[in-house]
Amino acid sequence: MLSFTVIVVSIMVVVALILNLWRLFAGPDLADRLLALDTMYINSIALIILLGIWLGSTLYFEAALLIAMLGFVSTAALCKYLLRGDIIE
Amino acid sequence: MNFILELVVSIFLLIGGGFILVGSIGLMRLPDFMMRLHAPTKATTLGMGGLLIASMILFTLREPGHISVHELLITIFLFITAPVSAHMMAKTALHQKLKMISRTRGQELIDPASQQLAPKQSLEQGNDGVSVKS
């Protein structure tokens, strides 16, 4: 039952990623694209955690933590660039 | 016992996946950036919480005497950084003066926000003609 549920939830997360990709390409402004990228990295963390449950391994959580940290730093850097025109002043 | 464990983990997984899907549908369908900001930053973070609780239950109960805390680290990190990045994106949207639909509240605050003024300071200067009881 658990393997079936993991497949169903993976399909839901992949559909969510496709919707984010649509917003990334069709977003009317730069801030919409930034929001779509932010949501996409959170959804990719969800996919990695589902892979870890599927394979029964705790090795993938370090990768998820790395993606979380790099995603937050890149979102903050892009916001800073759009706000001030420079990243490190 | 094994069936009950799988049932509980499956319920948490379905709750998490449902919230993630709802967040992305909101990101696609809502008409305004300030509305679109609500859907991923709240619903998707809650969905990640559901997935991580499911993973924590599974890996804790699969090996007795061994508590899995990696997921707690990811959960705490996401729950701290999601409001910070949402605030920075809202500031970016105010700074870039994005077009909003007329029902969105607080549009008189766009000009003082892009001039880096506090809201009350700009109200005293009378930029927008809104009277607020202090």
Backbone of each chain as ProteinMPNN parsed JSONL, in Angstrom:
{"seq_chain_A": "MLSFTVIVVSIMVVVALILNLWRLFAGPDLADRLLALDTMYINSIALIILLGIWLGSTLYFEAALLIAMLGFVSTAALCKYLLRGDIIE", "coords_chain_A": {"N_chain_A": [[0.831, -1.205, 0.0], [1.988, 1.167, 0.729], [3.871, 1.658, -1.29], [2.235, 2.098, -3.499], [0.923, 4.449, -2.647], [3.092, 6.179, -2.522], [3.712, 6.406, -5.218], [1.372, 7.648, -6.176], [1.438, 10.111, -4.778], [3.818, 11.104, -5.788], [3.082, 11.55, -8.433], [1.236, 13.61, -8.021], [2.958, 15.623, -7.066], [4.575, 15.989, -9.29], [2.733, 16.97, -11.137], [2.212, 19.371, -9.846], [4.734, 20.553, -10.161], [4.746, 20.888, -12.928], [2.716, 22.779, -13.226], [3.952, 24.89, -11.891], [6.034, 25.317, -13.671], [4.644, 26.257, -15.847], [3.807, 28.723, -14.829], [6.294, 29.84, -14.519], [7.154, 30.235, -17.153], [5.079, 31.753, -18.249], [4.718, 33.876, -16.584], [3.765, 37.209, -15.859], [5.488, 39.115, -14.787], [8.776, 39.816, -13.395], [8.824, 39.167, -10.694], [6.875, 37.208, -10.444], [8.07, 35.085, -11.783], [10.202, 34.646, -10.111], [8.854, 33.805, -7.813], [7.761, 31.434, -8.801], [10.097, 29.937, -9.229], [10.964, 29.695, -6.591], [8.91, 28.124, -5.508], [9.324, 25.87, -7.039], [11.77, 24.827, -6.143], [11.091, 23.998, -3.59], [9.217, 22.023, -4.201], [10.875, 20.218, -5.471], [12.413, 19.329, -3.346], [10.414, 17.906, -2.055], [10.06, 15.814, -3.911], [12.553, 14.529, -3.696], [12.441, 13.609, -1.061], [10.338, 11.822, -1.295], [11.576, 9.977, -2.954], [13.484, 9.012, -1.188], [11.814, 7.73, 0.684], [10.73, 5.778, -0.961], [12.966, 4.238, -1.693], [13.734, 3.482, 0.802], [15.82, 4.635, 2.245], [17.851, 6.711, 4.29], [19.656, 8.386, 3.25], [19.127, 10.398, 1.495], [18.275, 12.676, 2.686], [20.187, 14.519, 3.379], [20.827, 15.578, 0.893], [18.4, 16.816, 0.357], [18.406, 18.749, 2.354], [20.597, 20.287, 1.53], [19.6, 21.274, -0.912], [17.514, 22.818, 0.072], [18.893, 24.821, 1.533], [20.496, 26.038, -0.507], [18.502, 26.887, -2.249], [17.099, 28.766, -0.7], [19.113, 30.686, -0.36], [19.579, 31.457, -3.011], [17.089, 32.531, -3.704], [16.985, 34.7, -1.926], [19.189, 36.153, -2.861], [18.39, 36.808, -5.491], [16.11, 38.354, -4.935], [17.308, 40.46, -3.598], [18.838, 41.481, -5.65], [16.848, 42.354, -7.414], [15.662, 44.246, -5.813], [17.633, 46.171, -5.073], [19.402, 46.444, -7.159], [21.872, 45.399, -6.934], [23.854, 42.837, -5.46], [25.681, 42.349, -3.289], [26.45, 45.025, -1.416]], "CA_chain_A": [[0.0, 0.0, 0.0], [2.841, 2.359, 0.822], [4.497, 1.939, -2.587], [1.196, 2.705, -4.342], [0.702, 5.826, -2.201], [4.244, 7.001, -2.909], [3.583, 6.704, -6.652], [0.285, 8.626, -6.355], [1.884, 11.427, -4.293], [4.821, 11.592, -6.733], [2.375, 12.102, -9.596], [0.69, 14.911, -7.62], [4.034, 16.618, -6.981], [5.034, 16.283, -10.649], [1.734, 17.877, -11.715], [2.469, 20.683, -9.237], [5.931, 21.111, -10.804], [4.394, 21.335, -14.283], [1.98, 24.044, -13.079], [4.945, 25.923, -11.582], [6.783, 25.609, -14.887], [3.783, 27.12, -16.673], [3.863, 30.081, -14.288], [7.644, 30.353, -14.757], [7.286, 30.725, -18.521], [4.031, 32.692, -18.626], [4.546, 34.912, -15.572], [3.839, 38.524, -16.501], [6.548, 39.967, -14.266], [9.939, 39.106, -12.863], [8.535, 38.649, -9.354], [6.137, 35.949, -10.6], [9.021, 34.028, -12.126], [10.958, 34.368, -8.894], [7.978, 33.008, -6.945], [7.651, 30.094, -9.386], [11.353, 29.228, -8.941], [10.971, 29.386, -5.16], [8.025, 26.978, -5.307], [9.887, 24.688, -7.7], [12.784, 24.131, -5.346], [10.427, 23.298, -2.482], [8.624, 20.795, -4.732], [11.929, 19.239, -5.754], [12.72, 18.706, -2.053], [9.372, 16.896, -1.823], [10.349, 14.644, -4.752], [13.705, 13.799, -3.153], [12.0, 12.893, 0.141], [9.562, 10.659, -1.752], [12.544, 8.975, -3.427], [14.073, 8.381, -0.014], [10.833, 6.789, 1.246], [10.58, 4.689, -1.929], [14.129, 3.363, -1.615], [13.971, 3.091, 2.188], [17.157, 5.073, 2.636], [17.888, 8.059, 4.877], [20.81, 9.089, 2.688], [18.721, 11.477, 0.602], [17.84, 13.875, 3.403], [21.252, 15.51, 3.295], [20.648, 16.262, -0.391], [17.24, 17.705, 0.496], [18.823, 19.897, 3.168], [21.447, 21.136, 0.687], [18.753, 21.994, -1.869], [16.773, 23.837, 0.82], [19.772, 25.955, 1.838], [20.886, 26.764, -1.721], [17.323, 27.544, -2.785], [16.814, 29.991, 0.053], [20.152, 31.687, -0.639], [19.396, 32.005, -4.357], [15.91, 33.405, -3.682], [17.356, 35.949, -1.247], [20.085, 36.919, -3.717], [17.627, 37.377, -6.6], [15.27, 39.431, -4.393], [18.197, 41.586, -3.315], [19.22, 42.073, -6.935], [15.715, 43.097, -7.97], [15.324, 45.378, -4.953], [18.64, 47.216, -4.953], [20.243, 46.527, -8.34], [23.184, 44.867, -6.611], [23.643, 41.788, -4.472], [26.465, 42.715, -2.112], [26.79, 46.444, -1.588]], "C_chain_A": [[0.861, 1.248, 0.0], [3.472, 2.683, -0.523], [3.49, 2.576, -3.544], [0.967, 4.17, -3.962], [1.863, 6.73, -2.598], [4.173, 7.357, -4.388], [2.515, 7.774, -6.883], [0.75, 10.022, -5.93], [2.968, 11.987, -5.213], [4.158, 12.183, -7.972], [1.779, 13.463, -9.255], [1.77, 15.978, -7.59], [4.544, 16.967, -8.383], [4.035, 17.19, -11.369], [1.918, 19.288, -11.151], [3.683, 21.342, -9.872], [5.617, 21.608, -12.212], [3.614, 22.649, -14.224], [2.941, 25.183, -12.747], [5.731, 26.318, -12.819], [5.969, 26.496, -15.821], [3.84, 28.555, -16.157], [5.241, 30.685, -14.521], [7.778, 30.897, -16.172], [6.284, 31.825, -18.83], [3.907, 33.864, -17.664], [4.696, 36.297, -16.148], [5.004, 39.369, -15.992], [7.69, 39.118, -13.737], [9.639, 38.487, -11.502], [7.741, 37.349, -9.422], [7.082, 34.804, -10.928], [9.857, 33.645, -10.921], [10.142, 33.502, -7.934], [7.834, 31.585, -7.473], [8.928, 29.295, -9.123], [11.424, 28.815, -7.48], [10.089, 28.162, -4.869], [8.61, 25.714, -5.923], [10.966, 24.031, -6.855], [12.16, 23.433, -4.14], [9.801, 21.991, -2.98], [9.689, 19.762, -5.071], [12.42, 18.591, -4.466], [11.688, 17.623, -1.74], [9.629, 15.64, -2.648], [11.513, 13.839, -4.196], [13.308, 13.025, -1.903], [11.158, 11.67, -0.244], [10.479, 9.567, -2.291], [13.199, 8.255, -2.258], [13.118, 7.394, 0.64], [10.706, 5.556, 0.352], [11.738, 3.698, -1.828], [14.433, 2.91, -0.196], [15.321, 3.506, 2.714], [17.09, 6.474, 3.218], [19.007, 8.891, 4.291], [20.405, 10.348, 1.932], [18.346, 12.742, 1.342], [18.927, 14.933, 3.449], [21.153, 16.286, 1.989], [19.48, 17.231, -0.317], [17.605, 18.946, 1.309], [19.701, 20.843, 2.365], [20.606, 21.936, -0.301], [17.971, 23.09, -1.157], [17.641, 25.06, 1.084], [20.118, 26.747, 0.583], [19.699, 27.482, -2.337], [16.993, 28.821, -2.034], [17.834, 31.074, -0.257], [19.948, 32.29, -2.022], [18.166, 32.898, -4.423], [16.242, 34.746, -3.037], [18.248, 36.793, -2.137], [19.328, 37.548, -4.881], [16.728, 38.506, -6.13], [16.114, 40.673, -4.149], [18.596, 42.279, -4.615], [18.074, 42.884, -7.526], [15.392, 44.32, -7.126], [16.323, 46.509, -5.106], [19.483, 47.369, -6.206], [21.628, 45.98, -8.126], [22.971, 43.83, -5.512], [24.382, 42.097, -3.177], [26.924, 44.146, -2.299], [27.972, 46.794, -0.715]], "O_chain_A": [[0.53, 2.252, -0.631], [3.599, 3.856, -0.874], [3.835, 3.478, -4.306], [0.833, 5.03, -4.833], [1.665, 7.889, -2.963], [4.526, 8.47, -4.779], [2.712, 8.693, -7.679], [0.494, 11.002, -6.629], [3.044, 13.2, -5.407], [4.615, 13.196, -8.501], [1.803, 14.374, -10.082], [1.546, 17.106, -8.029], [4.907, 18.115, -8.639], [4.434, 18.076, -12.124], [1.797, 20.276, -11.876], [3.681, 22.552, -10.102], [6.153, 22.628, -12.646], [3.814, 23.531, -15.059], [2.786, 26.299, -13.242], [6.059, 27.489, -13.011], [6.511, 27.369, -16.499], [3.913, 29.497, -16.946], [5.364, 31.896, -14.701], [8.443, 31.912, -16.381], [6.594, 32.74, -19.593], [3.089, 34.757, -17.885], [5.662, 36.556, -16.865], [5.464, 40.26, -16.706], [7.599, 37.894, -13.641], [10.14, 37.408, -11.186], [7.902, 36.479, -8.566], [6.926, 33.692, -10.422], [10.185, 32.474, -10.725], [10.674, 32.579, -7.317], [7.79, 30.634, -6.692], [8.856, 28.103, -8.827], [11.886, 27.72, -7.159], [10.463, 27.284, -4.092], [8.419, 24.617, -5.399], [11.076, 22.804, -6.842], [12.648, 22.386, -3.713], [9.84, 20.975, -2.285], [9.44, 18.561, -4.973], [12.808, 17.422, -4.478], [12.031, 16.558, -1.227], [9.442, 14.527, -2.158], [11.48, 12.609, -4.214], [13.778, 11.907, -1.696], [11.247, 10.62, 0.392], [10.207, 8.379, -2.117], [13.443, 7.049, -2.315], [13.545, 6.336, 1.103], [10.591, 4.433, 0.842], [11.536, 2.485, -1.871], [15.291, 2.051, 0.006], [15.91, 2.809, 3.541], [16.365, 7.329, 2.711], [19.285, 9.987, 4.777], [21.215, 11.256, 1.742], [18.12, 13.778, 0.718], [18.626, 16.123, 3.549], [21.364, 17.499, 1.963], [19.548, 18.336, -0.856], [17.169, 20.054, 0.995], [19.578, 22.061, 2.49], [20.852, 23.123, -0.514], [17.781, 24.173, -1.711], [17.203, 26.194, 0.893], [20.05, 27.976, 0.586], [19.856, 28.569, -2.891], [16.649, 29.836, -2.639], [17.478, 32.243, -0.403], [20.12, 33.496, -2.202], [18.18, 33.914, -5.117], [15.836, 35.799, -3.529], [18.098, 38.014, -2.18], [19.587, 38.7, -5.231], [16.583, 39.511, -6.827], [15.698, 41.792, -4.451], [18.682, 43.505, -4.676], [18.288, 43.966, -8.072], [14.903, 45.322, -7.648], [15.936, 47.669, -5.25], [20.223, 48.346, -6.315], [22.479, 46.07, -9.011], [22.026, 43.929, -4.729], [23.787, 42.105, -2.099], [27.686, 44.452, -3.216], [28.418, 47.941, -0.711]]}, "seq_chain_B": "MNFILELVVSIFLLIGGGFILVGSIGLMRLPDFMMRLHAPTKATTLGMGGLLIASMILFTLREPGHISVHELLITIFLFITAPVSAHMMAKTALHQKLKMISRTRGQELIDPASQQLAPKQSLEQGNDGVSVKS", "coords_chain_B": {"N_chain_B": [[0.321, -4.374, 12.979], [2.254, -3.537, 11.158], [0.599, -2.934, 9.014], [-0.947, -0.871, 10.101], [1.013, 1.069, 10.514], [1.787, 1.587, 7.856], [-0.631, 2.614, 6.962], [-0.966, 4.993, 8.457], [1.308, 6.433, 7.639], [0.714, 6.647, 4.906], [-1.586, 8.217, 4.967], [-0.562, 10.657, 5.951], [1.216, 11.218, 3.865], [-0.559, 11.569, 1.715], [-1.998, 13.807, 2.584], [0.071, 15.711, 2.603], [0.892, 15.727, -0.139], [-1.492, 16.597, -1.323], [-1.727, 19.211, -0.279], [0.537, 20.372, -1.436], [-0.116, 20.224, -4.149], [-2.406, 21.848, -4.174], [-1.263, 24.29, -3.519], [0.287, 24.803, -5.827], [-1.689, 24.9, -7.774], [-3.028, 27.165, -6.925], [-0.981, 29.001, -7.377], [-0.992, 28.993, -10.125], [-3.609, 29.797, -10.839], [-4.566, 32.143, -9.521], [-5.334, 35.687, -9.668], [-3.514, 37.785, -9.194], [-0.409, 39.24, -8.178], [0.034, 39.563, -5.418], [-1.938, 37.934, -4.389], [-1.16, 35.522, -5.487], [1.15, 35.114, -4.095], [0.339, 34.124, -1.669], [-0.453, 31.429, -1.992], [1.75, 29.461, -2.652], [3.557, 29.974, -0.528], [2.255, 29.412, 1.824], [0.545, 27.063, 1.573], [2.211, 25.193, 0.279], [4.367, 24.984, 2.015], [3.107, 23.889, 4.232], [2.352, 21.44, 3.125], [4.872, 20.295, 2.705], [5.535, 19.964, 5.366], [3.725, 17.914, 6.054], [4.669, 15.754, 4.445], [7.224, 15.418, 5.556], [6.625, 14.732, 8.185], [5.425, 12.248, 7.722], [7.619, 10.826, 6.694], [9.287, 10.915, 8.914], [7.841, 9.419, 10.841], [7.828, 6.93, 9.537], [10.604, 6.208, 9.267], [11.354, 6.26, 11.904], [9.832, 4.289, 13.209], [10.462, 2.061, 11.761], [13.023, 1.137, 12.385], [13.541, 0.085, 15.522], [14.316, 1.909, 18.498], [15.802, 3.862, 17.342], [15.849, 7.11, 16.548], [14.707, 9.185, 14.019], [15.995, 12.163, 12.959], [16.712, 13.799, 10.891], [14.72, 14.775, 9.222], [13.408, 16.541, 10.846], [15.227, 18.605, 10.969], [15.168, 19.562, 8.308], [12.489, 20.367, 8.224], [12.369, 22.415, 10.186], [14.162, 24.219, 9.069], [12.872, 24.862, 6.619], [10.478, 25.954, 7.617], [11.412, 28.19, 8.875], [12.673, 29.658, 6.807], [10.748, 30.073, 4.797], [8.776, 32.191, 5.42], [10.561, 34.344, 5.448], [11.595, 34.491, 2.823], [9.191, 34.939, 1.517], [8.493, 37.455, 2.506], [10.591, 38.951, 1.427], [10.034, 38.682, -1.283], [7.559, 39.967, -1.426], [8.341, 42.545, -0.788], [9.914, 43.032, -3.042], [7.936, 43.0, -5.03], [6.444, 45.238, -4.272], [8.362, 47.181, -4.631], [8.841, 47.103, -7.352], [6.469, 48.012, -8.318], [4.176, 46.502, -9.285], [1.343, 45.755, -11.36], [-1.875, 45.617, -9.908], [-5.038, 44.038, -9.229], [-8.176, 45.751, -8.669], [-9.382, 45.032, -6.308], [-7.466, 44.373, -4.464], [-6.132, 45.084, -1.337], [-4.528, 47.885, 0.349], [-3.104, 49.297, -1.556], [-2.357, 51.897, -1.477], [-0.037, 51.942, -0.145], [2.067, 51.433, -1.769], [3.661, 53.425, -2.954], [4.969, 54.785, -0.67], [6.391, 52.504, 0.171], [8.163, 51.999, -1.883], [9.68, 54.232, -1.661], [11.044, 53.679, 0.606], [9.917, 54.439, 3.06], [8.369, 54.513, 6.307], [5.013, 53.318, 6.941], [3.345, 55.002, 8.589], [4.662, 57.412, 8.671], [4.467, 58.251, 6.023], [1.743, 58.624, 5.929], [1.407, 60.812, 7.57], [2.59, 62.74, 6.031], [0.679, 62.968, 4.143], [0.412, 61.723, 1.617], [-1.465, 60.156, 0.377], [-4.05, 60.611, 1.117], [-5.54, 59.064, 2.882], [-7.136, 58.698, 5.895], [-6.062, 57.715, 9.014], [-6.757, 56.472, 12.173], [-4.645, 57.077, 14.86]], "CA_chain_B": [[1.184, -3.241, 13.297], [2.852, -3.037, 9.934], [-0.46, -2.331, 8.198], [-1.328, 0.414, 10.704], [2.107, 2.005, 10.222], [1.678, 2.01, 6.454], [-1.845, 3.432, 6.806], [-0.718, 6.329, 9.002], [2.263, 7.108, 6.751], [0.039, 6.968, 3.646], [-2.489, 9.353, 5.186], [0.239, 11.893, 5.999], [1.742, 11.486, 2.521], [-1.625, 12.108, 0.864], [-2.268, 15.181, 3.025], [1.155, 16.569, 2.123], [0.815, 15.887, -1.589], [-2.658, 17.41, -1.638], [-1.458, 20.629, -0.028], [1.495, 20.857, -2.437], [-0.854, 20.409, -5.403], [-3.278, 23.018, -4.023], [-0.41, 25.48, -3.596], [0.684, 25.103, -7.202], [-2.894, 25.321, -8.518], [-3.228, 28.565, -6.571], [0.042, 29.794, -8.064], [-1.346, 29.132, -11.529], [-4.935, 30.32, -11.146], [-4.975, 33.392, -8.884], [-5.187, 36.743, -10.672], [-2.761, 38.959, -8.785], [0.822, 38.723, -7.552], [-0.096, 39.493, -3.96], [-2.725, 36.729, -4.087], [-0.352, 34.352, -5.847], [2.184, 34.91, -3.083], [-0.202, 33.37, -0.542], [-0.65, 29.992, -2.213], [2.914, 28.595, -2.434], [4.296, 30.15, 0.715], [1.551, 28.792, 2.953], [0.066, 25.693, 1.351], [3.307, 24.289, -0.06], [5.158, 24.725, 3.221], [2.344, 22.933, 5.053], [2.455, 20.131, 2.489], [6.192, 19.748, 3.028], [5.461, 19.488, 6.747], [3.058, 16.616, 6.052], [5.581, 14.737, 3.9], [8.342, 15.17, 6.466], [6.089, 13.977, 9.329], [5.263, 10.859, 7.271], [8.954, 10.213, 6.61], [9.818, 10.753, 10.274], [7.158, 8.267, 11.455], [8.252, 5.689, 8.881], [11.981, 5.812, 9.564], [11.529, 6.031, 13.336], [9.229, 3.025, 13.634], [10.997, 0.918, 11.029], [14.126, 0.618, 13.191], [13.25, 0.435, 16.916], [15.443, 2.432, 19.257], [16.577, 4.799, 16.521], [14.954, 8.221, 16.211], [15.173, 9.872, 12.807], [15.847, 13.603, 13.191], [17.088, 14.595, 9.713], [13.53, 15.447, 8.693], [13.111, 17.677, 11.722], [16.132, 19.678, 10.538], [14.635, 20.143, 7.066], [11.229, 21.041, 8.548], [12.642, 23.675, 10.884], [14.788, 25.151, 8.116], [11.859, 25.368, 5.683], [9.487, 26.796, 8.294], [12.026, 29.484, 9.166], [13.039, 30.453, 5.632], [9.634, 30.392, 3.889], [8.261, 33.546, 5.61], [11.579, 35.351, 5.108], [11.628, 34.682, 1.372], [7.917, 35.542, 1.114], [8.575, 38.882, 2.803], [11.48, 39.597, 0.457], [9.355, 38.776, -2.586], [6.532, 41.013, -1.34], [9.051, 43.835, -0.909], [10.296, 43.191, -4.442], [6.754, 43.36, -5.814], [6.093, 46.628, -3.962], [9.386, 48.065, -5.184], [8.718, 47.168, -8.805], [5.165, 48.615, -8.622], [3.42, 45.624, -10.173], [-0.084, 46.071, -11.494], [-2.739, 44.756, -9.1], [-6.449, 44.266, -9.51], [-8.642, 46.832, -7.81], [-9.852, 44.548, -5.017], [-6.349, 44.166, -3.557], [-6.072, 46.177, -0.374], [-3.22, 48.409, 0.725], [-2.344, 49.765, -2.705], [-1.817, 53.228, -1.211], [1.26, 51.802, 0.517], [3.103, 51.069, -2.733], [4.598, 54.538, -3.132], [5.908, 54.887, 0.455], [7.283, 51.35, 0.287], [9.268, 52.106, -2.826], [10.588, 55.286, -1.186], [11.641, 53.181, 1.844], [9.372, 55.151, 4.22], [7.434, 53.747, 7.131], [3.656, 53.681, 6.534], [2.758, 56.108, 9.344], [5.373, 58.607, 8.24], [3.918, 58.715, 4.76], [0.387, 59.104, 6.145], [1.479, 62.167, 8.11], [2.89, 63.645, 4.938], [-0.516, 63.144, 3.338], [0.64, 61.344, 0.233], [-2.483, 59.345, -0.258], [-5.388, 61.036, 1.475], [-6.254, 58.096, 3.719], [-7.005, 59.094, 7.288], [-5.982, 56.55, 9.881], [-6.684, 56.834, 13.591], [-3.405, 56.562, 15.445]], "C_chain_B": [[1.77, -2.639, 12.037], [1.82, -2.351, 9.053], [-0.861, -0.962, 8.747], [-0.264, 1.469, 10.444], [2.009, 2.51, 8.785], [0.464, 2.895, 6.241], [-1.599, 4.854, 7.282], [0.231, 7.106, 8.087], [1.596, 7.505, 5.446], [-0.903, 8.147, 3.809], [-1.704, 10.661, 5.231], [0.804, 12.237, 4.63], [0.67, 12.092, 1.632], [-1.99, 13.525, 1.264], [-1.198, 16.128, 2.488], [1.104, 16.801, 0.63], [-0.37, 16.738, -2.018], [-2.402, 18.884, -1.409], [-0.454, 21.195, -1.03], [0.792, 21.135, -3.762], [-1.751, 21.641, -5.333], [-2.461, 24.314, -4.107], [-0.035, 25.814, -5.019], [-0.508, 25.478, -8.072], [-3.203, 26.78, -8.206], [-2.227, 29.467, -7.253], [-0.34, 29.992, -9.526], [-2.609, 29.954, -11.717], [-5.207, 31.733, -10.621], [-4.58, 34.589, -9.74], [-4.113, 37.788, -10.391], [-1.489, 38.477, -8.092], [0.679, 38.588, -6.049], [-0.983, 38.332, -3.525], [-1.906, 35.485, -4.378], [0.719, 34.075, -4.818], [1.661, 34.058, -1.929], [-0.123, 31.872, -0.769], [0.621, 29.167, -1.994], [3.544, 28.755, -1.066], [3.563, 29.556, 1.903], [1.242, 27.338, 2.683], [1.223, 24.742, 1.061], [4.177, 23.987, 1.148], [4.444, 23.744, 4.146], [2.398, 21.529, 4.462], [3.802, 19.484, 2.737], [6.232, 19.252, 4.461], [4.803, 18.128, 6.833], [3.961, 15.494, 5.552], [6.69, 14.398, 4.893], [7.872, 14.452, 7.726], [5.919, 12.508, 8.95], [6.606, 10.142, 7.238], [9.537, 9.961, 7.994], [9.17, 9.559, 10.977], [7.682, 6.961, 10.864], [9.651, 5.269, 9.32], [12.237, 5.661, 11.061], [10.999, 4.659, 13.736], [9.764, 1.816, 12.881], [12.168, 0.289, 11.787], [13.878, 1.024, 14.637], [14.514, 0.919, 17.637], [16.278, 3.436, 18.503], [15.633, 5.893, 16.06], [15.537, 8.98, 15.03], [14.924, 11.368, 12.948], [16.29, 14.434, 11.99], [15.907, 15.411, 9.206], [13.17, 16.658, 9.532], [13.965, 18.876, 11.345], [15.589, 20.374, 9.287], [13.354, 20.925, 7.355], [11.474, 22.391, 9.198], [13.243, 24.686, 9.915], [13.75, 25.726, 7.157], [10.881, 26.3, 6.374], [10.091, 28.122, 8.728], [12.19, 30.293, 7.893], [11.857, 30.8, 4.738], [9.032, 31.776, 4.162], [9.262, 34.632, 5.243], [11.595, 35.587, 3.602], [10.317, 35.277, 0.874], [7.924, 37.044, 1.371], [9.462, 39.601, 1.797], [10.816, 39.702, -0.907], [8.243, 39.805, -2.565], [7.171, 42.39, -1.431], [9.476, 44.088, -2.341], [9.109, 43.631, -5.293], [6.333, 44.798, -5.534], [7.082, 47.58, -4.621], [9.222, 48.207, -6.693], [7.379, 47.706, -9.262], [4.384, 47.78, -9.635], [1.966, 46.048, -10.218], [-0.89, 45.079, -10.66], [-4.183, 45.031, -9.48], [-7.019, 45.156, -8.417], [-9.108, 46.342, -6.455], [-8.733, 44.388, -4.011], [-6.188, 45.37, -2.643], [-4.646, 46.681, -0.201], [-2.433, 48.948, -0.447], [-1.797, 51.166, -2.498], [-0.445, 53.15, -0.564], [2.375, 51.515, -0.475], [4.133, 52.196, -2.86], [5.515, 54.741, -1.928], [6.831, 53.692, 0.583], [8.435, 51.461, -0.697], [10.176, 53.277, -2.496], [11.245, 54.923, 0.131], [11.178, 53.982, 3.049], [8.517, 54.194, 5.035], [6.019, 54.181, 6.766], [3.1, 54.896, 7.262], [3.377, 57.441, 8.936], [4.773, 59.155, 6.943], [2.492, 59.202, 4.939], [0.399, 60.507, 6.716], [1.816, 63.171, 7.022], [1.697, 63.842, 4.017], [-0.323, 62.787, 1.887], [-0.611, 60.798, -0.426], [-3.901, 59.701, 0.17], [-6.181, 60.025, 2.273], [-6.05, 58.506, 5.166], [-7.057, 57.847, 8.159], [-5.906, 57.038, 11.316], [-5.426, 56.243, 14.201], [-3.642, 56.195, 16.897]], "O_chain_B": [[1.79, -1.422, 11.854], [2.101, -1.331, 8.424], [-1.087, -0.017, 7.99], [-0.587, 2.629, 10.184], [2.133, 3.707, 8.528], [0.507, 3.825, 5.435], [-1.972, 5.813, 6.606], [0.002, 8.279, 7.791], [1.871, 8.584, 4.92], [-1.018, 8.984, 2.914], [-2.112, 11.656, 4.632], [0.869, 13.41, 4.263], [0.945, 13.024, 0.876], [-2.263, 14.363, 0.404], [-1.507, 17.208, 1.983], [1.254, 17.932, 0.169], [-0.268, 17.515, -2.968], [-2.797, 19.723, -2.22], [-0.565, 22.352, -1.434], [1.059, 22.141, -4.419], [-1.855, 22.394, -6.302], [-2.907, 25.303, -4.689], [-0.035, 26.986, -5.396], [-0.374, 26.276, -9.001], [-3.588, 27.544, -9.091], [-2.569, 30.575, -7.668], [-0.048, 31.037, -10.107], [-2.687, 30.74, -12.661], [-6.003, 32.458, -11.218], [-3.591, 34.52, -10.469], [-3.822, 38.607, -11.263], [-1.492, 37.41, -7.478], [1.148, 37.612, -5.464], [-0.815, 37.799, -2.428], [-1.943, 34.514, -3.622], [1.159, 32.934, -4.671], [2.431, 33.351, -1.28], [0.229, 31.121, 0.14], [0.578, 28.228, -1.2], [4.021, 27.777, -0.491], [4.198, 29.225, 2.905], [1.625, 26.465, 3.462], [1.225, 23.608, 1.54], [4.673, 22.87, 1.297], [5.072, 22.884, 4.763], [2.48, 20.544, 5.195], [3.885, 18.275, 2.955], [6.878, 18.246, 4.757], [5.254, 17.269, 7.591], [4.018, 14.419, 6.15], [7.051, 13.232, 5.054], [8.616, 13.649, 8.29], [6.227, 11.62, 9.746], [6.727, 9.003, 7.689], [10.19, 8.945, 8.232], [9.857, 8.775, 11.631], [7.949, 6.004, 11.591], [9.867, 4.119, 9.701], [13.208, 5.021, 11.463], [11.637, 3.945, 14.511], [9.553, 0.678, 13.299], [12.3, -0.934, 11.832], [13.992, 2.207, 14.958], [15.615, 0.413, 17.418], [17.35, 3.826, 18.966], [14.721, 5.64, 15.273], [16.706, 9.368, 15.038], [13.776, 11.799, 13.047], [16.25, 15.663, 12.057], [16.052, 16.57, 8.815], [12.692, 17.669, 9.017], [13.506, 20.017, 11.389], [15.553, 21.602, 9.209], [13.146, 22.008, 6.809], [10.869, 23.392, 8.815], [12.883, 25.863, 9.932], [13.739, 26.93, 6.903], [10.487, 27.319, 5.807], [9.358, 29.09, 8.932], [11.886, 31.485, 7.878], [11.955, 31.758, 3.97], [8.787, 32.503, 3.199], [8.879, 35.709, 4.784], [11.608, 36.731, 3.148], [10.318, 36.041, -0.091], [7.423, 37.82, 0.557], [9.149, 40.708, 1.358], [11.005, 40.691, -1.615], [7.996, 40.46, -3.578], [6.628, 43.295, -2.064], [9.413, 45.222, -2.817], [9.232, 44.502, -6.154], [5.91, 45.508, -6.448], [6.705, 48.646, -5.107], [9.433, 49.284, -7.25], [7.153, 47.85, -10.464], [3.983, 48.269, -10.691], [1.428, 46.614, -9.266], [-0.639, 43.874, -10.687], [-4.517, 46.104, -9.983], [-6.414, 45.302, -7.355], [-9.226, 47.142, -5.526], [-9.001, 44.276, -2.815], [-6.117, 46.513, -3.095], [-3.683, 46.001, -0.556], [-1.21, 49.053, -0.362], [-0.899, 51.602, -3.218], [0.243, 54.164, -0.442], [3.527, 51.365, -0.068], [5.337, 51.942, -2.873], [6.727, 54.861, -2.111], [7.956, 53.842, 1.06], [9.559, 51.066, -0.388], [11.308, 53.338, -2.975], [11.932, 55.753, 0.726], [11.958, 54.192, 3.978], [8.01, 53.197, 4.522], [5.832, 55.313, 6.319], [2.453, 55.74, 6.642], [2.695, 58.463, 8.867], [4.595, 60.363, 6.788], [2.048, 60.086, 4.207], [-0.476, 61.314, 6.404], [1.382, 64.322, 7.077], [1.684, 64.766, 3.204], [-0.84, 63.475, 1.007], [-0.806, 60.949, -1.632], [-4.86, 59.145, -0.365], [-7.406, 60.129, 2.333], [-4.914, 58.646, 5.617], [-7.973, 57.033, 8.052], [-5.097, 57.907, 11.645], [-5.17, 55.046, 14.072], [-2.723, 55.74, 17.577]]}, "name": "protein", "num_of_chains": 2, "seq": "MLSFTVIVVSIMVVVALILNLWRLFAGPDLADRLLALDTMYINSIALIILLGIWLGSTLYFEAALLIAMLGFVSTAALCKYLLRGDIIEMNFILELVVSIFLLIGGGFILVGSIGLMRLPDFMMRLHAPTKATTLGMGGLLIASMILFTLREPGHISVHELLITIFLFITAPVSAHMMAKTALHQKLKMISRTRGQELIDPASQQLAPKQSLEQGNDGVSVKS"}
